[in-house]
Structures are given as structure tokens and as C-alpha cells.
């Protein structure tokens, strides 16, 4: 499995940001880390091993970036306002720097899908919903799509606009809705075991259906926990059966 690491100084985040690239061909899968982890997390927990057959076959090309959650919602020393600012800077980094990098690294018309587990699932979903003109869909595993689960009571407009559970019900702009509806790959997966939130996934699914947004919701059983064995099973299943 081919692997390349690139890095650049991000104007949006004002810091060096690395990205790991796995493979040569295929649609682009942009991996967003869980919680406070880094760009090598998915490799470290053997998920890349499970994806290797798809990478080697040229079905997917994986791009994995750093999280900034420790500089935002997971940083208890920061004011809520500053956490929200950092969140928006992360969105800008992905939309204005990472997406162009992927297109330059692959092709201008490459299909790009965000992917993440746990808090990474929320980011993956949010990044797609905010820019469905440049991101083609998402695979979100074991997520909760209400950002207030992480904001420790802080609320402002920027929390609202980064919390899909809040802003999608009020979304009326046909430009956004039509582009979101055009995606054939909105995949929402959850287990029902320890530390999973199947009801939160069902609730967000209903929000999407209420807007007429087709998506794939799949809730696995009570033996499926919020942990790496789940995501090592889920993601290859989705890639194999849904793409």
C-alpha cells in the first residue's frame, strides 16, 4: 500500500498541518480523526489495514488529516467563543486548503467523501452539509450530530451553524438543499452497544427525511460498541456494499 505524507503551513489555522495519502487511484475518502487524535490515528488502530484491499485495487484513495479538537471543544481552558472560532478555522482549512490539495493530487473532477467516527463523524457530516458543492457525500460512524453534546453549555450562532441537528431543520435555501439531495452517498451508521447513541442517529435521520434528503441509515446490534473493532468492521462493509 503506497503512503505519502505532505505538510504545509495552513493560513486558516496558522500552523503546520500534515496529511497522509494512501494509494494512487479511486475516489477520495477524507478521514477526520476521532476526538483529539492525529492524522495517523486510523493507521495506528489498523483501520487502514482493513481498507488496504480497496486501496490496492484502486477503488479508493485515502486522505487523513489532523484533528484540532484539543484546540477547540476538548480544551477546557478556552472560552466557548474561542472554541467556536477555532472550529470555523478548521472548516475553512478543510474547504479551502484540503479539498484543493486533493483535487491537485488526484484530478479536478475526483469524487470526494468525508469520513469519520465518533466526534469525527459529526465533523465529517458538518463539512459535507456546509459545502455540498465541493464535497460529494459522507460516511459518518457512531456520531452524534448535535454539537451541544461537546460545548459544555456554551451556545452562540457559530455553535448553531456547526450543529447539523440544529441548522438542518431550518435550512430553506434551495441551493444547499438541492446539492445535498444530489448526493448518493450519505451513510449514517451506529451500533447499539456500550457508548453508542442509536437514538441520536435515528433522530438526525428523521431530520434529513423531513427535508426530503435521501440517506442510508443502518443501526447495528447491541454487541456493537463505540470502539475500534466496530469501525474496522463498518467502514469496509460500507465501501464494499454501498460504493
Backbone torsions as a table, in degrees:
resi	resn	phi	psi	omega
1	UNK	NA	119.8	179.7
2	UNK	-71.5	139.1	178.3
3	UNK	-139.7	130.8	176.3
4	UNK	-129.8	144.0	176.9
5	UNK	-118.5	128.8	174.9
6	UNK	-120.7	159.4	176.6
7	UNK	-150.7	150.4	173.5
8	UNK	-152.5	160.6	176.5
9	UNK	-80.3	117.2	-176.8
10	UNK	-81.8	118.6	174.1
11	UNK	-62.4	-35.4	-177.6
12	UNK	-67.6	-41.3	-175.2
13	UNK	-100.0	-10.9	179.0
14	UNK	58.9	43.9	179.0
15	UNK	-162.8	162.3	174.4
16	UNK	-70.1	134.5	179.6
17	UNK	-129.9	119.7	178.9
18	UNK	-88.8	160.4	174.5
19	UNK	-144.9	132.4	176.6
20	UNK	-100.0	134.8	-178.8
21	UNK	-120.9	126.9	-177.9
22	UNK	-118.4	120.5	174.8
23	UNK	102.2	178.6	-176.2
24	UNK	-117.3	-37.7	-169.6
25	UNK	-133.1	177.1	175.9
26	UNK	99.1	172.3	177.1
27	UNK	-67.7	156.9	-174.5
28	UNK	-89.8	128.0	175.3
29	UNK	-112.3	110.1	-177.6
30	UNK	-94.7	110.0	-174.1
31	UNK	-91.0	126.6	177.0
32	UNK	-105.4	124.0	-174.9
33	UNK	-64.9	162.3	172.4
34	UNK	-77.5	153.7	169.9
35	UNK	38.0	-121.5	-175.0
36	UNK	-104.5	27.3	-171.3
37	UNK	-86.4	179.9	-173.3
38	UNK	-112.8	-175.2	-173.1
39	UNK	-71.3	-12.6	178.3
40	UNK	-102.6	6.7	-176.4
41	UNK	-58.9	-46.7	-176.2
42	UNK	-65.2	-31.4	174.5
43	UNK	-71.4	-43.6	-176.3
44	UNK	-60.8	-34.9	-178.9
45	UNK	-97.4	23.6	170.3
46	UNK	66.5	10.9	177.0
47	UNK	-67.2	-34.0	178.4
48	UNK	-64.1	-31.3	175.6
49	UNK	-61.2	-38.7	179.8
50	UNK	-71.1	-27.2	179.7
51	UNK	-87.8	-11.0	-173.8
52	UNK	-55.1	-41.4	179.1
53	UNK	-58.5	-37.0	179.2
54	UNK	-73.5	-35.0	178.6
55	UNK	-68.5	-48.4	-178.3
56	UNK	-65.2	-28.7	179.3
57	UNK	-81.7	-5.8	-179.9
58	UNK	79.0	17.9	178.2
59	UNK	-80.2	-38.4	-179.2
60	UNK	-133.1	153.1	169.9
61	UNK	-125.1	121.6	-170.6
62	UNK	-100.6	135.4	175.5
63	UNK	-121.6	126.5	-176.7
64	UNK	-125.1	126.5	-174.8
65	UNK	-116.3	168.6	176.7
66	UNK	-75.9	152.0	168.0
67	UNK	-88.2	152.8	170.2
68	UNK	-119.4	21.7	-177.2
69	UNK	-61.5	-30.6	177.9
70	UNK	-71.6	-12.7	175.7
71	UNK	-104.2	9.6	179.2
72	UNK	-141.4	-106.8	-168.3
73	UNK	-68.6	-19.7	179.7
74	UNK	-98.2	5.8	179.7
75	UNK	-99.7	105.4	-176.5
76	UNK	-74.7	-7.9	-179.7
77	UNK	-91.3	-9.3	-177.0
78	UNK	-94.1	148.5	170.3
79	UNK	-69.3	149.4	179.8
80	UNK	-56.6	-37.8	179.7
81	UNK	-61.0	-40.7	-179.0
82	UNK	-72.4	-33.2	174.7
83	UNK	-61.9	-43.6	-179.5
84	UNK	-64.7	-39.3	177.0
85	UNK	-60.8	-43.8	-179.0
86	UNK	-65.5	-38.1	176.4
87	UNK	-58.1	-45.6	-179.5
88	UNK	-66.0	-33.9	176.6
89	UNK	-66.7	-36.6	176.2
90	UNK	-63.9	-45.0	177.1
91	UNK	-57.3	-44.1	179.9
92	UNK	-62.6	-43.1	177.9
93	UNK	-56.0	-47.5	-178.5
94	UNK	-66.8	-49.6	-173.9
95	UNK	-69.1	-38.1	-171.3
96	UNK	-101.6	-14.3	-178.8
97	UNK	-120.2	-50.2	-175.5
98	UNK	-71.2	-44.9	-179.1
99	UNK	-61.4	-46.6	174.6
100	UNK	-61.1	-36.8	176.8
101	UNK	-59.8	-44.7	-180.0
102	UNK	-61.5	-43.4	-178.4
103	UNK	-66.8	-38.5	177.4
104	UNK	-69.9	-32.0	-178.3
105	UNK	-79.6	-25.3	-178.4
106	UNK	-114.3	-88.8	176.3
107	UNK	-157.2	159.3	-175.1
108	UNK	-63.8	-27.8	-176.6
109	UNK	-106.4	18.0	-179.1
110	UNK	-61.5	139.8	173.2
111	UNK	-79.2	131.2	-175.5
112	UNK	-122.6	127.7	178.5
113	UNK	-125.0	129.8	173.1
114	UNK	-78.8	154.3	-179.0
115	UNK	-150.7	138.6	176.7
116	UNK	-164.9	161.7	176.2
117	UNK	-122.0	149.6	178.8
118	UNK	60.2	-127.9	177.4
119	UNK	-61.8	-29.8	175.0
120	UNK	-61.8	-28.2	177.9
121	UNK	-67.4	-41.7	176.9
122	UNK	-61.0	-46.9	179.6
123	UNK	-62.7	-42.8	-179.4
124	UNK	-60.3	-44.5	179.0
125	UNK	-65.4	-46.0	-177.4
126	UNK	-63.7	-43.0	-179.9
127	UNK	-61.2	-39.7	177.1
128	UNK	-68.0	-49.8	-174.9
129	UNK	-63.3	-31.3	-179.2
130	UNK	-78.0	-25.2	-179.3
131	UNK	-138.6	63.4	-179.9
132	UNK	-71.2	-3.2	175.5
133	UNK	-81.6	-20.6	-178.4
134	UNK	-121.3	-12.0	175.7
135	UNK	-120.0	135.6	-168.2
136	UNK	-96.0	-8.1	179.7
137	UNK	164.4	-171.5	-175.6
138	UNK	-152.8	150.3	167.9
139	UNK	-117.1	113.2	-175.1
140	UNK	-121.6	117.6	-173.8
141	UNK	-116.0	129.6	173.5
142	UNK	59.3	38.4	-177.8
143	UNK	-97.6	168.5	167.1
144	UNK	-129.5	126.9	-167.7
145	UNK	-101.9	21.1	174.9
146	UNK	-112.2	107.5	-174.9
147	UNK	-64.3	-22.9	-178.8
148	UNK	-64.5	-12.5	172.5
149	UNK	-62.5	-18.8	-174.6
150	UNK	-118.4	-4.3	-169.9
151	UNK	-95.6	0.5	175.8
152	UNK	53.6	41.4	175.3
153	UNK	90.8	-11.3	179.4
154	UNK	-74.1	140.9	179.8
155	UNK	-145.7	130.5	169.0
156	UNK	-154.1	-175.3	-177.8
157	UNK	-60.6	-34.2	-176.8
158	UNK	-74.1	-28.7	170.3
159	UNK	-65.4	-47.0	178.7
160	UNK	-54.3	-49.1	-174.5
161	UNK	-77.3	-0.7	173.2
162	UNK	-118.1	14.1	-178.2
163	UNK	-119.9	93.4	-174.4
164	UNK	-53.9	-32.8	179.4
165	UNK	-62.7	-25.2	-179.8
166	UNK	-94.3	-44.4	-171.7
167	UNK	-86.0	-25.9	-178.9
168	UNK	-64.9	-41.4	179.2
169	UNK	-58.3	-27.3	-177.8
170	UNK	-99.6	4.2	-179.1
171	UNK	-75.3	122.1	180.0
172	UNK	-125.1	-10.5	-176.8
173	UNK	-67.0	115.8	-177.9
174	UNK	-63.6	-24.7	177.9
175	UNK	-58.6	-47.2	178.9
176	UNK	-71.5	-49.5	-173.4
177	UNK	-60.7	-44.2	-178.8
178	UNK	-64.0	-39.2	179.8
179	UNK	-71.0	-36.6	175.6
180	UNK	-65.0	-44.3	179.5
181	UNK	-62.7	-27.1	-178.1
182	UNK	-70.1	-16.3	-180.0
183	UNK	-73.3	135.4	174.3
184	UNK	-100.2	7.8	-175.2
185	UNK	-138.8	76.7	168.0
186	UNK	-117.4	104.0	-172.9
187	UNK	-115.5	119.9	-178.5
188	UNK	-119.0	114.5	-175.2
189	UNK	-125.8	145.3	177.3
190	UNK	-152.7	152.1	166.4
191	UNK	-90.5	-179.1	176.1
192	UNK	-121.7	10.1	-178.0
193	UNK	-88.9	-158.7	-174.3
194	UNK	-56.2	130.2	173.5
195	UNK	67.2	7.5	171.2
196	UNK	-85.3	166.1	-177.0
197	UNK	-134.1	67.2	-176.5
198	UNK	-61.0	-35.3	-179.1
199	UNK	-68.0	-34.6	176.3
200	UNK	-64.4	-36.9	177.7
201	UNK	-69.2	-41.1	177.1
202	UNK	-64.2	-38.0	179.9
203	UNK	-65.6	-42.1	178.8
204	UNK	-69.7	-36.1	175.3
205	UNK	-56.8	-42.4	179.4
206	UNK	-64.9	-37.0	175.7
207	UNK	-58.4	-43.8	178.7
208	UNK	-66.0	-45.5	179.1
209	UNK	-60.5	-36.9	179.3
210	UNK	-61.6	-23.8	177.0
211	UNK	-95.8	3.0	-178.3
212	UNK	72.8	25.2	-178.7
213	UNK	-95.4	112.9	177.8
214	UNK	-67.3	143.3	175.9
215	UNK	-161.5	170.2	-178.2
216	UNK	-111.4	107.8	176.3
217	UNK	-105.9	128.9	179.1
218	UNK	-140.1	115.9	179.2
219	UNK	-106.0	117.2	-179.3
220	UNK	-87.5	178.2	-165.9
221	UNK	-78.3	-179.0	-176.4
222	UNK	-70.3	-13.3	176.6
223	UNK	-85.4	-4.0	-176.7
224	UNK	-97.0	109.2	-172.9
225	UNK	-100.0	168.3	178.7
226	UNK	-81.5	80.3	-174.1
227	UNK	-162.6	171.7	-173.0
228	UNK	-62.2	-37.5	176.8
229	UNK	-57.0	-33.8	176.9
230	UNK	-63.1	-49.1	-174.9
231	UNK	-73.5	-28.6	174.6
232	UNK	-68.6	-24.9	175.7
233	UNK	-88.3	-41.1	-174.1
234	UNK	-66.4	-50.2	-170.5
235	UNK	-64.8	-47.0	175.8
236	UNK	-60.0	-37.1	177.7
237	UNK	-59.6	-45.4	-178.9
238	UNK	-65.6	-47.2	-179.4
239	UNK	-60.0	-42.5	-176.7
240	UNK	-71.2	-40.6	-170.4
241	UNK	-98.7	-18.6	-172.0
242	UNK	-114.1	-12.4	-177.1
243	UNK	-117.2	NA	NA
